[in-house]
Amino acid sequence: GYVYVSVAPAEEVQNVKINYYDEAAGKQVAEVPVQVSIDTSCVNMAILTRYLPEGYTLEGSDCIIRDGY
């Protein structure tokens, strides 16, 4: 017998780091590595919120990826 399995090419991804920075305190709070689609040029709010350090809120909107950050 045969087993037929439907497949699709794997999505190409890029590794970027989300750098959470507290401007008032002048310090980095966290740096979180994530994978996004290779054609992504900005990280959306859903991803930023998912990894947001406890006790902080986001200021701003989607963030542009610059040099892997």
C-alpha positions in Angstrom: 0.0 0.0 0.0 0.8 3.7 -0.2 0.6 6.6 2.2 0.1 10.0 0.5 1.1 13.0 2.5 0.5 16.6 1.4 3.6 18.8 1.9 4.6 22.4 1.2 8.0 24.1 1.0 9.2 25.3 4.4 8.9 29.0 4.9 12.2 30.8 4.9 12.8 32.7 8.2 15.2 35.2 9.6 16.4 35.4 13.2 15.9 38.8 14.9 16.2 40.0 18.4 13.6 42.2 20.2 15.4 44.7 22.3 13.1 46.0 25.1 14.6 49.3 26.3 13.4 51.5 29.2 14.2 55.0 27.9 13.4 56.6 31.3 15.8 54.4 33.1 18.3 54.4 30.3 18.7 50.6 30.3 17.9 47.5 28.4 15.2 45.4 30.1 15.3 42.3 27.9 16.6 40.9 24.6 14.4 38.2 23.1 15.4 36.1 20.0 12.5 35.4 17.6 12.1 34.0 14.1 10.0 35.9 11.5 9.3 35.4 7.8 12.3 36.2 5.6 10.3 39.0 3.9 9.2 40.6 7.2 10.5 44.2 7.6 8.8 45.0 10.9 7.7 43.1 14.0 4.0 43.4 14.7 2.4 44.2 18.0 1.2 40.6 18.7 4.8 39.4 18.8 6.0 42.4 20.8 3.3 41.9 23.3 3.9 38.1 23.6 7.4 38.6 24.8 6.9 41.9 26.7 8.7 41.7 30.1 6.4 41.7 33.1 5.8 45.1 34.6 6.2 47.0 31.4 3.9 48.4 28.7 4.6 49.1 25.0 5.0 52.6 23.8 4.6 52.9 20.1 3.5 50.5 17.4 5.0 47.9 15.1 8.8 48.1 15.1 11.1 48.1 12.0 13.8 45.5 11.9 17.3 47.1 11.7 20.4 45.0 11.4 18.7 42.0 13.0 17.2 44.0 15.9 
